[in-house]
């Protein structure tokens, strides 16, 4: 039973389905063949769509039932819906509206739409200045068409209100606008935009209305698609708007927004993609905004919430890849952010007001790779790989705190903490920064050019390489007009440590390398401590650089270095410009060896055009094992241990060393400030042996031997002059002056003092020469010629020796030789005379220069016990010979001798005369055997060096102890005369004759001497070099008797033979030594007739004195 019933029911259902399907197919066929007219419904639909009150009515041209395709099935569509005002004037025409009717309402007898679909209308919307929204289906101004607006408002009101089943719109759930041409005018922001093909759907549910739509916006020629939804909460009367878009430029809509931040963002002209959510009330008052956007400037998502007053807001955004530099366009007060060319990601939260005032901005951003480029404050851009920027800006952007601004570089990192106030456009800031592990090149970019400018300039210019391990800086400053280039530092302090640095402490001197540097600085000074570095191959143990006056217009720098190592390197450094000390010292380019430990100090102004005189320099050094190959005043220094003190005014070196191998104490003082024009002074002291003097290049001399302890001081002046002072202790030396017959043995006190002036033209003057021994006192001045081969002037101020005292001058003669002028109390020339064999030696050729000598002495010693007084002398020597000799001297009470040798008309002549021949000959050392008498000797020669011939005459003298004459008298047994000769002497009236002289041989062709007791003739030679004779002649005793007989006419001549013969005579011959000659007498000649003896004699010429030329007198 049950089964049958079930089968029956299935059959019925199958029939219904089949029938329904057939019916549906029939209906579809029917509707697709064309619309079905539903004219009978038109009046009902008109009443349902017409607003209550009669101010607006609706007229429909036609109502049809149409097939709209499988997606929509069957629509009731009304055509040409006309909106009429109460005067029946047409307000708008809707071409087509699809109407969905409620079956429930139909069953109650009410024609009520459940949905309205307005197809292809023209919709106009306006946002008024007071933010009210007005819409109308017309291209006209809806604010001027109140009925139309009322209808639109009624539709919205019915949708927004609670469904009322007694009213036609009480069943309305959906209003759609399809393919609408939408135009919207935002009078508040001054924007107009269109959406030519837009779909909008209003759907009501229990909580309110949801609006969804798709708009193809056209705004200022820019096209973009926007789709979104608006949800109206009927309970809160809030609109929740969500918009999704791509390629939308919101700035075209919001550029005139009353919210300052929105206006600033609008200026970016961004093409955005993403979503925006807006919560606002039905009156257009925005409560909050939600963002999830992306653009070419990055991504941002977050929210902005308005306070209940609708004026203030709070916002928080998460950003990704947003350029930090563009934030400066949002906050022009912080325009310096434009230098930060990098993308940031992170969170930004802010409180503000729609008038643009911002209360607080909190930000925490991670920064990607980028560049910090601020040309006004940076030497070059900083490239970084990432970083972080976090902090807060508050009090309407007037107070700020950057908790962390850090950058990670390719090597190292930089971070700062900044806080401060903004007053107008001015800023007062406090900054604390840290940098780690930077190269110096990177530091050049990181260190702002306006921060500690002078400290930075010096650091960047003078620290070329190195690694900044750690640096910290604290700054308090005022920034005018927000321009970092106008920063005024109120307080600055910082520190840094740099390893492996290359530091130029004093350009262009070589830099310190591989130095560990610790720096501290303030706004007024920069202190640098250097440790463990190198200066070439010098080791820098310690060092400091102090720069002061950074807060002033001019700065000073002080440098202090402690170094040790090779002296050669230090010398090379000190010789470079602008110091050039080695050049100034004049030691040339020499190879210098040795080691040193030194402390160097420099102080000078930080000026670009620096001169040596601007440099304050001080140094102290210990030098060990120093050697200098050449050019230290021509000496080689070795094995020197020296101490050096150096300032900008003076350098002083003291110590010991060897000069050309000779041990010496050394003191060298170099004046740089040069007070009084002094440039340098060198003092050397040591004991000099003969070998030492030879090693030093001093000339060898036979006049001084043995050790001398000497102190030599040399002073040079800036104008090229120089002075040398020599002090010598001659105690160990032996001095010899053979010409004076003087000798100082060793172990006898003696001192030498020399003061030498060196002229700037190269000339040298021995201005003060002093030699002091127990027997000699010498004071003189000497001016040698340029090459020291002779003298230009000698001034003998005082010379005292063994009773001698003199002064005088020596000057060169034109054409060579010297002019010598001497005077004094006494001079001893006995040694000179002792070297002369006879007067003829004066005419011998000797290797002496031309001389002109003038002398005047109170006393002249010319031999043992031989002296001339009141002597005047003039001598001249030209070529190899003496050409002029003139001596006038006195002896005894009135005795005088005069010697003249000089040119005459034909050749040269010699004349010696005296009024006391005995004393003259004795004084000259020629003979002591003659007493009294007069003397004149005259000789002539063709020229100096040739044989001399002449005559002589002695008058009225006494001969005594003459050995040669005594021997003759002894042989003749003239005992009376012999006794007289050896006792009181023999008187002679005259001794005269002829002579010739050459080569040490004095020849008497004919000579005679006679007196009252004896007469004698002489013929022969005297050999002066060995004091021997070879002579012959006649001796006539009792010469006066023979002379009387000889005067008898005729008979006298027969008996005596005439002149020089006698009645009683003997011939003799003498040879051998002058002191003990061999004498032979011919006794047969006694009483021989004079006529025979005349054969042994001849006539002589009358005596004639020479007439010397005037120039020779």
Buried (B, 14 or more C-beta within 10 A) or exposed (E): EEEEEEEEEEEEEEEEEEEEEEEEEEEBEEBEEEBBEBEEBBEBBBEBBBBEEEEBBBBBEEBBBBBEEEEEEEBBBBBEBBBBBEEEEEBBBBEBBBBBBBEEBEEEEBBBBBBBBBBEBBBBBBBBEEBBBBBBBBEBEBBEBBBBBBBBBBBBEBBBBEBEEEBBBBBBBBBBBBEBBBBBBBBBBEBEBBBBEBBBBBBBEEEBBBBBBBBBBBBEEBEBBBBBBBBBBBEBEBBBBBBBBEBBBBBBBBBEBEBBBBBBBBEBEBBBBBBBBBBBBBEBEBBBBBBBBBBEBBBBBBBBBBEEEEEBBBBBBBBBBBBBBBBBBBBEBBEBBBBBBBBBBBBBBBBBBBEBBBBBBBBBBBBBEBBBBBEBBBBEBBBBBBBBBBBBBBEBBBBBBBBBBBBBBEBBBBBBBBBBEBEEEBBBBBBBBBBBBBBBBBBBBBBBBBBBBBBBBBBBEBBBBBBBBBBBBBBBBBBEEBBBBEBEBEEBBBBBBBBBBBBBBBEEBBBBBBBBBBBBBBBBBBBBBBBEBBBBEBBBBBBBBBBBBBEEEEBBBBBBBBBBBBBBBBBBBBBBEBBEBBBBBEBEEBEBBBBBBBBBBBBBEBEEEBEBEEBBBBBBBBBBBBBBEBBBEEBBBBBBBBEBBBBBBBBBBBBBBBBBEBEBEBBBBBBBEBEEEBBBBBBBBBBBBBEBBBBBEEEEEEEBBBBBBBBBBBBBBEEEBBBBBBBBBBBBBBBBBEEBBBEBEBEBEBEBBBBBBBBEEEBBBBBBBBBBBEBBBBBBBBBBEEEEEEBBBBBBBEBBBEEBBBBBBBBBBEEEBBBBBBBBEBBBBBBBBEEBEBBBBBBBEEEEBBBBBBBBBBBBBBBEEBBBBBBBBBBBBBBBBBBBBBBBBBBEEEBBBBBBBBBBEEBBBBBBBBBBBBBBBBBBBEEBBBBBBBBBBBBBBEEBBBBBBBBBBBBBBBBBEBBBBBBBBBBBEBEEBBEBBBEEBBBBBBBBBBBBBBEBBBBBBBBBBBBBBBBBBBBBBBBBEEEBBBBBBBBBBBBEBBBEBBEEEEEBBBBBBBBBBBBBBBBBBBBBEBEEBEBEBBEEBBEBEBBEBBEBBEEBEEEEEBEBBEEBE
